[in-house]
């Protein structure tokens, strides 16, 4: 069981590492290709488009072939996309080639994401205690490592194509080895005869969990895209202070994901999610209204802690029934990632009218109605309704 848990943690970390490796080289890619901000935005849409195409279909693939096979294949696809994007931005100097690589990378990463969450939920069920937040913490740590490696590569002048090509080999090759330790690498007999995973789109509970994840993903995604800018614009601080504020948020979120399972095992999903929403809401309010550094810093920490558990707990809730986990995780992932894609642009439009800092209050406001969806995350089985004590 520990080997399966570690294998899942590795694929989560690798997914984050591959994604962040690309993100770290975006400034250089922009300069190499001579792109305007608008042209760069269009190029980056390729990554989002690939992910949007992948998420609704990934559940059907996992349902048919098993999480292990899908992770292994999707990782290869993501590696091919990453390498193609690197070559397009480097040797070819062609935005079209880079964009095509990003579409492939987005599709591979999105499919990989759903499959690894399905497997993570299977491991969590078998262990009998909450571990999903720690898998998502592994993803966060992977992004930190990828960003750091990318920064070093850029600092020493390593060509984009060489850097991303090396990451592509790692991302494509290592999962093929570790997925052999997965619990659900091969579908169980009779799985193909079960109902279609597409039926999950008509389930009220699954859609409610999706709305919950949508709100929490927005809480996280807005910080990723706008927190640093909001601090710089709203408080007239240097850019490095804004970047430090974002780093503090990511650190707090990672800490929340590492510590979250203890709270989930002791108090249960519903109490923890309601508390997380309240903490995140207070944190956003302090960032916007605090005005003095101690309050703003405290707000960033609370925001990161509050945003840390919504997405992983939503994945666990969607996968409570192993027979239908693939389809339901696919639905919830699709709804949740909509917030990552659409939320930041919408907040930008609001920011044009009231300022970016004040626009952050939209997050706190949306958390209030989404709290009514929290009971949908309660485990269905009677023997899981009560909070469990942590055993380790």
N, C-alpha and C positions, 0 to 999 in steps of 0.2 A: 504493500500500500504506500509506503514511504517513497518507493521508487517511482510509482505512478504520480504521486504528488510533486516530486521533484521534476519529473519530466514535463508536467504541465507548467510549472513555474518557469522552466527553461524556455518553452515555446512562447509564453507570455512575454518574457524578457526579450527574446529575439525579435518578436513582432515590434515592440517598442524601439529596439535598437535600430532596426532597418528603417523604420519611419523617420526617426530623429536624425539618422545619418543623412537622409535626403534634405530634411528641413535645414540642417546646419550649413548646407552648401548653397541654399537658395540665393543669398546675396551675390555669391560668385557667379552662379548661373545667370542671374539677372544682368550682371555686367558683361559677361562673355557674349550673351546673345543680344545685348543692347536693347533691352526691353524697357518700355515705360511702365509705370505702376499699373495702368489699365491692362496692358498686354501681359504683364506678369500675372495679374489676377485671372485673366482668361486661361493662361497656361496652367495655373494651379487648379482650375476647375476640372481639368482632366483627372486628377487624383480623386476629387469628390465624385465625379461622374462614374468612375470605375467602382468606387465603394457603393454608390447607390444602386448600381446594376447588380452587384454581388449579394448584398444583404438579403433581398427577398428570396433569392434562389439558393442561398447557402444551406438553409434548413433542409430543403429537399435533397441536396447532395449528401449531407450528413446522415439523413434518414436512410438513404439508399446504400451508401458506401462505408459509413462509420466515421467517427471523428478523427481517428488516426490517419486513415487514408486521405481524408480531405485536408487535414493540416499539412501532411507531407506534400501533396500535390499543389496546394495553394501556396506553400512556401516557395516551391520551385517557380511558380508563376510570378510571385512577388519578386523573387530574385532576378528573373528575366526582365521584368519591368524596370527594376532599379538599375540594372546594368544598361538597359537600352536608354533610359533617361540620362545616365552618366555619359554614354557615348554621344548621344544627341547634343548634349550641352558642351561636350569637350571636343572630340575628334571631328565630328560632323559640323558642329556649330549650327545646328538646325533646330529651330523651335518646334517644328512639326514632329520630328523624331522624338524629341524630349517629351512632347505632349502625349504621343502614342505610348511611350514608356510609362508615363504617369497613369494613364488609363489602365494599363496592364497591372501596374503596381497597386493601384487602388482596388482593382477587382480581386487580385490575389490576397491583399491584406484584409479586405473586408470578409472574404470567405474564410480565411484563416481565423479571423476574430470570432466569428460565430462558432466555428468548430471547436476552438480552444475553450470557449465558454461552456459549450455543451459538455466537453470532457471534464472541465473544472467542476461543474455541478455534479457530475457522476462521482468524482473523487470525494467531493464534499458529502454527498449522501452516504457513501461507503464508510467514511471516517466518522460520521455521526456528529459532526460539529462544524461550525462555520470556518471555512478557509478561503472562500472566494475573494474576499477583500485583499488577502495577502497575495493572491495571484495577480490582482490588479496593481498591487504595490510593486510586484516584480516587473510589470509592464512599465510603471513609472520609473523604476530604477533603470530599466533598459533604455528609456528615452534619455535619461540623464547621461548614461554611458555613451549613447550614440551621439548626443549633442557635444559631449566633451571630446570624443574621438574626432568628430567632424571639425571642431574648433582647432584641434592640434593639426589635423591634416591641412586645413586652410592656412594655418600659421607657418607651416614648413613648406608651403607651396606644392603639396602633393596634388597632381591633376585630379579633377573631379571624376573623370572616367576611371582612373586607377583606384581611387578611394572607393567609389560606389561599386566598382566591379569586385573588389575584394570583399566588401560587405555582402554583396549579392551571393558570392560563393558560400560564405558562412551561413547566410540566412536560408539559402536553398538546400545546403547539405546537412547541417546539423539536425534539423527537425526530422529528417528521414531516419536518423539513428534513434532519437529519443522517443518517437511515437510508438516504437515497439513495446514500450513500457506502459502505454495507455491501457486503461481498463476496457474501453469500448472501441478498440482498433478495428474490429470486424463486427458487422451487425449480427445480432442474435438470430437464430432460425425463426422464421415467421415474421420478422420485422417488415419485410417488403410487402406483406399482406395487410399491414395495419392501415388505418385510414390515412388519407393524404395529409401531409403537413400543411398544405395550403388552407385547410379548414381552420387553422388557428387564427386566421384573420377575422373569423366571425365569432370568436369567443369573448364575451364581455370581460371576464377576469383578465385574460391576456392583454386586451386593449387597455384596461385600467392600469395594469402594471406598466404598459408602454407609456401611458400618459405620465405616470409617476417618474419613470426613467427620463422622459422628455424634459420634465422640469428640472431634474437633478443634473442632466447632461447640459442643459442651458446654464445652470448655476456654475458648472465647471468650465464649459466652453467660453462663456463670456469673459471669465477671468483670464483664460489662456490668451485670448485675442485682444482684450481691452484694458486689463488692469494696469499694465505698465503705462499705456497711453493716458489713461484717466489720471494717474498720479502725476504725470508730467504736466498735462494740460490743466488739471484742476488745482494743483498745489504749486505749480511753477517751480518744480524741482528739476535737477539735472537728469539726463537720460539714464545715467547709471543708478540713480535712486529708483526710478521706475522699474528697471530691470531687476534690481535687488528685491523690490516688492513682489514681483512675479516669482522670483526664486523662493522667497519666503512662503508664498502661497503653495507652490509645488511641494516644498518640504513639509508643510503642515498637512497637505493632503496625503502624502506618502506615509507620514506618521499615523494619520487617522486610519489608513488602510491596514497598517501593520497591527495597530492596537484594536481595531474594530471587532475582530472575531471574539475577543473576550467579552465585550459588551453584548454582542449578538447572542452568544451562548448563555449569558446570564439573564438578559432581559427580553430577548426575542426581537423579531424584526420590526414589529409595529412601533413599539416604544422607542427603539433606536432610530427608526426613520423619522418619526415625529420630532424627536429631540434633535436629530441632524438638521432637519429643515429649520427649526427654531434657531439653532446655533448659526447656520448659514445666513439666515435673514438678519439676525442681530449683527453679524460680521459685516454684511454689505452696508447696513445702515451706519455702522461706525466708520467704515471707509469713506462714505459719502459725507456724513455729517460731523464726523469727529473733529476735524479741523486742526487738532494738535497731534504731533507725532505719536505719543504713547497710545492714544485712542485709535489712530489709523492703523498702526502696527498691530494692535490687539485685534482690530477688525479683520485684517488680512489673515491672521492666524485662525480666528474663528471661522471665517469664510472657507478657508482650506480644509479645516477639520470637518465642517458641516457638509461640504461638497464631496467628501471622500467616499462615502458608503452607498450613496443612492444607486449608482450604476451597477456595482458588483452585486448588491443585494437584489436588485431587480433581475439580474441574470439568474441568480439562484432561485428566486421565486418563479420565474418563467419555466425553469427546468425541474420543478418539484416532481412532476410525473415523468419518469424516464421514458415511458412509451411515446410521449409526445414532446419531449424536450427540444428536439431539433427544430421543429416548426415554430414552437412558441418562442424560443430564444431568437430565431430569425426575425419574427415579427417585432419583438421588443427591441432588438438591436436596430432594426430599420427605423422604428419610431424614434428611438433615442438619438440615433445619428442625424436625424433630421434637425435636431436642435443644434448639433455641432456645426451643421452646414448652413442652416438658415438663420439661426439666432444672432450670430455676430453681425451680419449685414443689416438685419432689422434694427439692432441696437445702434448701429452706426447712423442709420437714418434718424432715429430718435435723438442721437447725440448732436446731429446737425442743428436741431432746434433748441435743445436745452443744455447742451454741453455733454461731453462724454462722461464726466464724473457723475453728474446728476442722472444720466441715462442708466447708470448701474442700478438705480432703485427699481427698475423694471423687474430685475431678478427677484428682489425681495417681495414685490407685489405678486408675482406669479407663483411664488411658493405657497401663498395662502390657499388658493383654490385647489392646488395640486395635493394639499394635505388630505383632502377627502378621498384620494385614491389610495392612500397608504394601507388601509385594511385589506386591500386586494392582495397584498404581498404576504398575508398570513399563511403559513403552511396549511395545506388542505387536510393531510392525514391527522386523525385524532391524537395519535401518539406524538405528534410534533407540534401541537398547538401551544404547549407550554414552553417557556424558556428552558434551555438546557444548561446545566452547569458545565463549564469547561473541564475537560479531562486532562488537558496538558497546557 
